[in-house]
């Protein structure tokens, strides 16, 4: 699986951004797709995930109600819609994939910078 992320930028608090991740793979049927982020000086952390074959989604507590992860199977794309952004959302966001049942994210896209000013 190869992942290509895009959509980061500089916004103000309260604004929205939409991140996209295009996946190149023969099949994604057995994968969980997700977004993780890493802020300066902090460890990489989970943001959201979605089961490619199914409807299950998961979110980190601090983004619930503000971020929405979705998929477009026709375009092999996973989207992270981020609303009501806060300065603490500032980070490099990574698209990632792992096999269902695995705990480790095995495939990574390049990061995209999201900067939220107050």
Chimera marker file (.cmm) of the C-alpha trace (Angstrom):
<marker_set name="trace">
<marker id="1" x="0.000" y="0.000" z="0.000" r="1" g="1" b="0" radius="0.5"/>
<marker id="2" x="1.284" y="3.434" z="-0.921" r="1" g="1" b="0" radius="0.5"/>
<marker id="3" x="-0.299" y="6.492" z="0.636" r="1" g="1" b="0" radius="0.5"/>
<marker id="4" x="-0.290" y="10.085" z="-0.576" r="1" g="1" b="0" radius="0.5"/>
<marker id="5" x="-1.624" y="12.732" z="1.785" r="1" g="1" b="0" radius="0.5"/>
<marker id="6" x="-2.563" y="16.301" z="0.993" r="1" g="1" b="0" radius="0.5"/>
<marker id="7" x="-4.611" y="19.223" z="2.256" r="1" g="1" b="0" radius="0.5"/>
<marker id="8" x="-2.697" y="20.763" z="5.122" r="1" g="1" b="0" radius="0.5"/>
<marker id="9" x="-2.243" y="24.475" z="5.585" r="1" g="1" b="0" radius="0.5"/>
<marker id="10" x="-2.305" y="27.497" z="7.862" r="1" g="1" b="0" radius="0.5"/>
<marker id="11" x="-5.682" y="28.460" z="9.288" r="1" g="1" b="0" radius="0.5"/>
<marker id="12" x="-7.099" y="30.402" z="12.200" r="1" g="1" b="0" radius="0.5"/>
<marker id="13" x="-8.765" y="28.916" z="15.258" r="1" g="1" b="0" radius="0.5"/>
<marker id="14" x="-12.335" y="27.946" z="14.459" r="1" g="1" b="0" radius="0.5"/>
<marker id="15" x="-11.625" y="27.334" z="10.779" r="1" g="1" b="0" radius="0.5"/>
<marker id="16" x="-11.913" y="24.038" z="8.909" r="1" g="1" b="0" radius="0.5"/>
<marker id="17" x="-9.524" y="21.960" z="6.844" r="1" g="1" b="0" radius="0.5"/>
<marker id="18" x="-9.949" y="18.811" z="4.804" r="1" g="1" b="0" radius="0.5"/>
<marker id="19" x="-7.130" y="16.303" z="4.534" r="1" g="1" b="0" radius="0.5"/>
<marker id="20" x="-7.132" y="13.652" z="1.829" r="1" g="1" b="0" radius="0.5"/>
<marker id="21" x="-5.184" y="10.432" z="1.489" r="1" g="1" b="0" radius="0.5"/>
<marker id="22" x="-5.088" y="8.509" z="-1.768" r="1" g="1" b="0" radius="0.5"/>
<marker id="23" x="-4.159" y="4.857" z="-1.378" r="1" g="1" b="0" radius="0.5"/>
<marker id="24" x="-2.526" y="2.814" z="-4.084" r="1" g="1" b="0" radius="0.5"/>
<marker id="25" x="-3.091" y="-0.882" z="-3.513" r="1" g="1" b="0" radius="0.5"/>
<marker id="26" x="-4.482" y="-3.931" z="-5.225" r="1" g="1" b="0" radius="0.5"/>
<marker id="27" x="-7.036" y="-4.205" z="-2.468" r="1" g="1" b="0" radius="0.5"/>
<marker id="28" x="-7.742" y="-2.380" z="0.761" r="1" g="1" b="0" radius="0.5"/>
<marker id="29" x="-10.368" y="-4.845" z="1.923" r="1" g="1" b="0" radius="0.5"/>
<marker id="30" x="-8.340" y="-6.062" z="4.891" r="1" g="1" b="0" radius="0.5"/>
<marker id="31" x="-7.066" y="-2.688" z="5.983" r="1" g="1" b="0" radius="0.5"/>
<marker id="32" x="-7.867" y="-0.101" z="8.584" r="1" g="1" b="0" radius="0.5"/>
<marker id="33" x="-7.097" y="3.405" z="7.357" r="1" g="1" b="0" radius="0.5"/>
<marker id="34" x="-6.212" y="6.143" z="9.771" r="1" g="1" b="0" radius="0.5"/>
<marker id="35" x="-4.779" y="9.538" z="10.554" r="1" g="1" b="0" radius="0.5"/>
<marker id="36" x="-2.173" y="10.191" z="13.190" r="1" g="1" b="0" radius="0.5"/>
<marker id="37" x="-0.412" y="13.405" z="14.091" r="1" g="1" b="0" radius="0.5"/>
<marker id="38" x="2.775" y="14.593" z="15.675" r="1" g="1" b="0" radius="0.5"/>
<marker id="39" x="3.165" y="17.976" z="17.276" r="1" g="1" b="0" radius="0.5"/>
<marker id="40" x="6.598" y="19.522" z="17.908" r="1" g="1" b="0" radius="0.5"/>
<marker id="41" x="8.273" y="17.892" z="20.879" r="1" g="1" b="0" radius="0.5"/>
<marker id="42" x="5.528" y="15.321" z="21.280" r="1" g="1" b="0" radius="0.5"/>
<marker id="43" x="5.053" y="11.707" z="20.344" r="1" g="1" b="0" radius="0.5"/>
<marker id="44" x="2.952" y="10.696" z="17.390" r="1" g="1" b="0" radius="0.5"/>
<marker id="45" x="-0.661" y="10.171" z="18.426" r="1" g="1" b="0" radius="0.5"/>
<marker id="46" x="-3.768" y="8.572" z="17.018" r="1" g="1" b="0" radius="0.5"/>
<marker id="47" x="-6.432" y="10.871" z="15.588" r="1" g="1" b="0" radius="0.5"/>
<marker id="48" x="-9.016" y="8.770" z="13.759" r="1" g="1" b="0" radius="0.5"/>
<marker id="49" x="-9.473" y="5.533" z="11.870" r="1" g="1" b="0" radius="0.5"/>
<marker id="50" x="-11.962" y="3.817" z="9.601" r="1" g="1" b="0" radius="0.5"/>
<marker id="51" x="-12.445" y="0.262" z="8.510" r="1" g="1" b="0" radius="0.5"/>
<marker id="52" x="-12.157" y="0.051" z="4.731" r="1" g="1" b="0" radius="0.5"/>
<marker id="53" x="-14.658" y="-2.808" z="4.519" r="1" g="1" b="0" radius="0.5"/>
<marker id="54" x="-17.334" y="-1.722" z="6.918" r="1" g="1" b="0" radius="0.5"/>
<marker id="55" x="-18.498" y="1.339" z="8.774" r="1" g="1" b="0" radius="0.5"/>
<marker id="56" x="-16.525" y="1.273" z="11.993" r="1" g="1" b="0" radius="0.5"/>
<marker id="57" x="-14.786" y="4.495" z="12.915" r="1" g="1" b="0" radius="0.5"/>
<marker id="58" x="-12.749" y="5.546" z="15.927" r="1" g="1" b="0" radius="0.5"/>
<marker id="59" x="-11.608" y="8.929" z="17.192" r="1" g="1" b="0" radius="0.5"/>
<marker id="60" x="-9.274" y="10.319" z="19.788" r="1" g="1" b="0" radius="0.5"/>
<marker id="61" x="-11.237" y="11.953" z="22.604" r="1" g="1" b="0" radius="0.5"/>
<marker id="62" x="-9.973" y="15.445" z="21.889" r="1" g="1" b="0" radius="0.5"/>
<marker id="63" x="-11.194" y="15.434" z="18.280" r="1" g="1" b="0" radius="0.5"/>
<marker id="64" x="-14.582" y="13.766" z="18.776" r="1" g="1" b="0" radius="0.5"/>
<marker id="65" x="-17.364" y="15.972" z="17.528" r="1" g="1" b="0" radius="0.5"/>
<marker id="66" x="-14.965" y="18.144" z="15.533" r="1" g="1" b="0" radius="0.5"/>
<marker id="67" x="-13.247" y="15.730" z="13.129" r="1" g="1" b="0" radius="0.5"/>
<marker id="68" x="-14.896" y="13.265" z="10.777" r="1" g="1" b="0" radius="0.5"/>
<marker id="69" x="-13.147" y="10.467" z="8.914" r="1" g="1" b="0" radius="0.5"/>
<marker id="70" x="-14.719" y="9.063" z="5.780" r="1" g="1" b="0" radius="0.5"/>
<marker id="71" x="-13.811" y="7.046" z="2.710" r="1" g="1" b="0" radius="0.5"/>
<marker id="72" x="-14.501" y="7.155" z="-0.991" r="1" g="1" b="0" radius="0.5"/>
<marker id="73" x="-14.029" y="3.641" z="-2.285" r="1" g="1" b="0" radius="0.5"/>
<marker id="74" x="-14.361" y="4.697" z="-5.917" r="1" g="1" b="0" radius="0.5"/>
<marker id="75" x="-11.359" y="6.995" z="-5.477" r="1" g="1" b="0" radius="0.5"/>
<marker id="76" x="-9.448" y="4.868" z="-2.953" r="1" g="1" b="0" radius="0.5"/>
<marker id="77" x="-9.398" y="7.962" z="-0.774" r="1" g="1" b="0" radius="0.5"/>
<marker id="78" x="-9.724" y="8.567" z="2.941" r="1" g="1" b="0" radius="0.5"/>
<marker id="79" x="-10.735" y="12.034" z="4.066" r="1" g="1" b="0" radius="0.5"/>
<marker id="80" x="-10.336" y="13.737" z="7.414" r="1" g="1" b="0" radius="0.5"/>
<marker id="81" x="-12.680" y="16.707" z="7.745" r="1" g="1" b="0" radius="0.5"/>
<marker id="82" x="-11.494" y="18.919" z="10.555" r="1" g="1" b="0" radius="0.5"/>
<marker id="83" x="-13.859" y="21.560" z="11.898" r="1" g="1" b="0" radius="0.5"/>
<marker id="84" x="-13.533" y="24.091" z="14.694" r="1" g="1" b="0" radius="0.5"/>
<marker id="85" x="-9.778" y="23.743" z="14.658" r="1" g="1" b="0" radius="0.5"/>
<marker id="86" x="-7.830" y="24.725" z="17.751" r="1" g="1" b="0" radius="0.5"/>
<marker id="87" x="-4.194" y="25.800" z="18.140" r="1" g="1" b="0" radius="0.5"/>
<marker id="88" x="-3.519" y="22.499" z="19.896" r="1" g="1" b="0" radius="0.5"/>
<marker id="89" x="-4.422" y="20.700" z="16.663" r="1" g="1" b="0" radius="0.5"/>
<marker id="90" x="-1.224" y="22.077" z="15.140" r="1" g="1" b="0" radius="0.5"/>
<marker id="91" x="0.864" y="19.121" z="14.027" r="1" g="1" b="0" radius="0.5"/>
<marker id="92" x="2.120" y="17.131" z="11.099" r="1" g="1" b="0" radius="0.5"/>
<marker id="93" x="-0.692" y="14.811" z="10.087" r="1" g="1" b="0" radius="0.5"/>
<marker id="94" x="0.071" y="11.383" z="8.668" r="1" g="1" b="0" radius="0.5"/>
<marker id="95" x="-2.127" y="9.033" z="6.745" r="1" g="1" b="0" radius="0.5"/>
<marker id="96" x="-1.531" y="5.410" z="7.730" r="1" g="1" b="0" radius="0.5"/>
<marker id="97" x="-2.789" y="1.897" z="7.136" r="1" g="1" b="0" radius="0.5"/>
<marker id="98" x="-2.700" y="-1.349" z="9.051" r="1" g="1" b="0" radius="0.5"/>
<marker id="99" x="-4.148" y="-4.789" z="8.641" r="1" g="1" b="0" radius="0.5"/>
<marker id="100" x="-7.337" y="-5.513" z="10.534" r="1" g="1" b="0" radius="0.5"/>
<marker id="101" x="-6.474" y="-6.948" z="13.927" r="1" g="1" b="0" radius="0.5"/>
<marker id="102" x="-2.959" y="-5.491" z="13.965" r="1" g="1" b="0" radius="0.5"/>
<marker id="103" x="-1.952" y="-2.944" z="16.571" r="1" g="1" b="0" radius="0.5"/>
<marker id="104" x="0.889" y="-1.466" z="14.537" r="1" g="1" b="0" radius="0.5"/>
<marker id="105" x="0.405" y="1.011" z="11.717" r="1" g="1" b="0" radius="0.5"/>
<marker id="106" x="2.518" y="-0.571" z="9.001" r="1" g="1" b="0" radius="0.5"/>
<marker id="107" x="2.132" y="1.788" z="6.066" r="1" g="1" b="0" radius="0.5"/>
<marker id="108" x="2.647" y="5.524" z="6.164" r="1" g="1" b="0" radius="0.5"/>
<marker id="109" x="2.182" y="8.412" z="3.833" r="1" g="1" b="0" radius="0.5"/>
<marker id="110" x="4.245" y="11.551" z="3.933" r="1" g="1" b="0" radius="0.5"/>
<marker id="111" x="3.086" y="14.059" z="6.506" r="1" g="1" b="0" radius="0.5"/>
<marker id="112" x="1.123" y="17.191" z="5.817" r="1" g="1" b="0" radius="0.5"/>
<marker id="113" x="1.495" y="20.218" z="8.059" r="1" g="1" b="0" radius="0.5"/>
<marker id="114" x="-1.540" y="21.691" z="9.778" r="1" g="1" b="0" radius="0.5"/>
<marker id="115" x="-0.978" y="24.963" z="11.608" r="1" g="1" b="0" radius="0.5"/>
<marker id="116" x="-3.752" y="26.634" z="13.569" r="1" g="1" b="0" radius="0.5"/>
<marker id="117" x="-3.150" y="30.168" z="14.778" r="1" g="1" b="0" radius="0.5"/>
<marker id="118" x="-4.985" y="31.660" z="17.730" r="1" g="1" b="0" radius="0.5"/>
<link id1="1" id2="2" r="1" g="1" b="0" radius="0.2"/>
<link id1="2" id2="3" r="1" g="1" b="0" radius="0.2"/>
<link id1="3" id2="4" r="1" g="1" b="0" radius="0.2"/>
<link id1="4" id2="5" r="1" g="1" b="0" radius="0.2"/>
<link id1="5" id2="6" r="1" g="1" b="0" radius="0.2"/>
<link id1="6" id2="7" r="1" g="1" b="0" radius="0.2"/>
<link id1="7" id2="8" r="1" g="1" b="0" radius="0.2"/>
<link id1="8" id2="9" r="1" g="1" b="0" radius="0.2"/>
<link id1="9" id2="10" r="1" g="1" b="0" radius="0.2"/>
<link id1="10" id2="11" r="1" g="1" b="0" radius="0.2"/>
<link id1="11" id2="12" r="1" g="1" b="0" radius="0.2"/>
<link id1="12" id2="13" r="1" g="1" b="0" radius="0.2"/>
<link id1="13" id2="14" r="1" g="1" b="0" radius="0.2"/>
<link id1="14" id2="15" r="1" g="1" b="0" radius="0.2"/>
<link id1="15" id2="16" r="1" g="1" b="0" radius="0.2"/>
<link id1="16" id2="17" r="1" g="1" b="0" radius="0.2"/>
<link id1="17" id2="18" r="1" g="1" b="0" radius="0.2"/>
<link id1="18" id2="19" r="1" g="1" b="0" radius="0.2"/>
<link id1="19" id2="20" r="1" g="1" b="0" radius="0.2"/>
<link id1="20" id2="21" r="1" g="1" b="0" radius="0.2"/>
<link id1="21" id2="22" r="1" g="1" b="0" radius="0.2"/>
<link id1="22" id2="23" r="1" g="1" b="0" radius="0.2"/>
<link id1="23" id2="24" r="1" g="1" b="0" radius="0.2"/>
<link id1="24" id2="25" r="1" g="1" b="0" radius="0.2"/>
<link id1="25" id2="26" r="1" g="1" b="0" radius="0.2"/>
<link id1="26" id2="27" r="1" g="1" b="0" radius="0.2"/>
<link id1="27" id2="28" r="1" g="1" b="0" radius="0.2"/>
<link id1="28" id2="29" r="1" g="1" b="0" radius="0.2"/>
<link id1="29" id2="30" r="1" g="1" b="0" radius="0.2"/>
<link id1="30" id2="31" r="1" g="1" b="0" radius="0.2"/>
<link id1="31" id2="32" r="1" g="1" b="0" radius="0.2"/>
<link id1="32" id2="33" r="1" g="1" b="0" radius="0.2"/>
<link id1="33" id2="34" r="1" g="1" b="0" radius="0.2"/>
<link id1="34" id2="35" r="1" g="1" b="0" radius="0.2"/>
<link id1="35" id2="36" r="1" g="1" b="0" radius="0.2"/>
<link id1="36" id2="37" r="1" g="1" b="0" radius="0.2"/>
<link id1="37" id2="38" r="1" g="1" b="0" radius="0.2"/>
<link id1="38" id2="39" r="1" g="1" b="0" radius="0.2"/>
<link id1="39" id2="40" r="1" g="1" b="0" radius="0.2"/>
<link id1="40" id2="41" r="1" g="1" b="0" radius="0.2"/>
<link id1="41" id2="42" r="1" g="1" b="0" radius="0.2"/>
<link id1="42" id2="43" r="1" g="1" b="0" radius="0.2"/>
<link id1="43" id2="44" r="1" g="1" b="0" radius="0.2"/>
<link id1="44" id2="45" r="1" g="1" b="0" radius="0.2"/>
<link id1="45" id2="46" r="1" g="1" b="0" radius="0.2"/>
<link id1="46" id2="47" r="1" g="1" b="0" radius="0.2"/>
<link id1="47" id2="48" r="1" g="1" b="0" radius="0.2"/>
<link id1="48" id2="49" r="1" g="1" b="0" radius="0.2"/>
<link id1="49" id2="50" r="1" g="1" b="0" radius="0.2"/>
<link id1="50" id2="51" r="1" g="1" b="0" radius="0.2"/>
<link id1="51" id2="52" r="1" g="1" b="0" radius="0.2"/>
<link id1="52" id2="53" r="1" g="1" b="0" radius="0.2"/>
<link id1="53" id2="54" r="1" g="1" b="0" radius="0.2"/>
<link id1="54" id2="55" r="1" g="1" b="0" radius="0.2"/>
<link id1="55" id2="56" r="1" g="1" b="0" radius="0.2"/>
<link id1="56" id2="57" r="1" g="1" b="0" radius="0.2"/>
<link id1="57" id2="58" r="1" g="1" b="0" radius="0.2"/>
<link id1="58" id2="59" r="1" g="1" b="0" radius="0.2"/>
<link id1="59" id2="60" r="1" g="1" b="0" radius="0.2"/>
<link id1="60" id2="61" r="1" g="1" b="0" radius="0.2"/>
<link id1="61" id2="62" r="1" g="1" b="0" radius="0.2"/>
<link id1="62" id2="63" r="1" g="1" b="0" radius="0.2"/>
<link id1="63" id2="64" r="1" g="1" b="0" radius="0.2"/>
<link id1="64" id2="65" r="1" g="1" b="0" radius="0.2"/>
<link id1="65" id2="66" r="1" g="1" b="0" radius="0.2"/>
<link id1="66" id2="67" r="1" g="1" b="0" radius="0.2"/>
<link id1="67" id2="68" r="1" g="1" b="0" radius="0.2"/>
<link id1="68" id2="69" r="1" g="1" b="0" radius="0.2"/>
<link id1="69" id2="70" r="1" g="1" b="0" radius="0.2"/>
<link id1="70" id2="71" r="1" g="1" b="0" radius="0.2"/>
<link id1="71" id2="72" r="1" g="1" b="0" radius="0.2"/>
<link id1="72" id2="73" r="1" g="1" b="0" radius="0.2"/>
<link id1="73" id2="74" r="1" g="1" b="0" radius="0.2"/>
<link id1="74" id2="75" r="1" g="1" b="0" radius="0.2"/>
<link id1="75" id2="76" r="1" g="1" b="0" radius="0.2"/>
<link id1="76" id2="77" r="1" g="1" b="0" radius="0.2"/>
<link id1="77" id2="78" r="1" g="1" b="0" radius="0.2"/>
<link id1="78" id2="79" r="1" g="1" b="0" radius="0.2"/>
<link id1="79" id2="80" r="1" g="1" b="0" radius="0.2"/>
<link id1="80" id2="81" r="1" g="1" b="0" radius="0.2"/>
<link id1="81" id2="82" r="1" g="1" b="0" radius="0.2"/>
<link id1="82" id2="83" r="1" g="1" b="0" radius="0.2"/>
<link id1="83" id2="84" r="1" g="1" b="0" radius="0.2"/>
<link id1="84" id2="85" r="1" g="1" b="0" radius="0.2"/>
<link id1="85" id2="86" r="1" g="1" b="0" radius="0.2"/>
<link id1="86" id2="87" r="1" g="1" b="0" radius="0.2"/>
<link id1="87" id2="88" r="1" g="1" b="0" radius="0.2"/>
<link id1="88" id2="89" r="1" g="1" b="0" radius="0.2"/>
<link id1="89" id2="90" r="1" g="1" b="0" radius="0.2"/>
<link id1="90" id2="91" r="1" g="1" b="0" radius="0.2"/>
<link id1="91" id2="92" r="1" g="1" b="0" radius="0.2"/>
<link id1="92" id2="93" r="1" g="1" b="0" radius="0.2"/>
<link id1="93" id2="94" r="1" g="1" b="0" radius="0.2"/>
<link id1="94" id2="95" r="1" g="1" b="0" radius="0.2"/>
<link id1="95" id2="96" r="1" g="1" b="0" radius="0.2"/>
<link id1="96" id2="97" r="1" g="1" b="0" radius="0.2"/>
<link id1="97" id2="98" r="1" g="1" b="0" radius="0.2"/>
<link id1="98" id2="99" r="1" g="1" b="0" radius="0.2"/>
<link id1="99" id2="100" r="1" g="1" b="0" radius="0.2"/>
<link id1="100" id2="101" r="1" g="1" b="0" radius="0.2"/>
<link id1="101" id2="102" r="1" g="1" b="0" radius="0.2"/>
<link id1="102" id2="103" r="1" g="1" b="0" radius="0.2"/>
<link id1="103" id2="104" r="1" g="1" b="0" radius="0.2"/>
<link id1="104" id2="105" r="1" g="1" b="0" radius="0.2"/>
<link id1="105" id2="106" r="1" g="1" b="0" radius="0.2"/>
<link id1="106" id2="107" r="1" g="1" b="0" radius="0.2"/>
<link id1="107" id2="108" r="1" g="1" b="0" radius="0.2"/>
<link id1="108" id2="109" r="1" g="1" b="0" radius="0.2"/>
<link id1="109" id2="110" r="1" g="1" b="0" radius="0.2"/>
<link id1="110" id2="111" r="1" g="1" b="0" radius="0.2"/>
<link id1="111" id2="112" r="1" g="1" b="0" radius="0.2"/>
<link id1="112" id2="113" r="1" g="1" b="0" radius="0.2"/>
<link id1="113" id2="114" r="1" g="1" b="0" radius="0.2"/>
<link id1="114" id2="115" r="1" g="1" b="0" radius="0.2"/>
<link id1="115" id2="116" r="1" g="1" b="0" radius="0.2"/>
<link id1="116" id2="117" r="1" g="1" b="0" radius="0.2"/>
<link id1="117" id2="118" r="1" g="1" b="0" radius="0.2"/>
</marker_set>
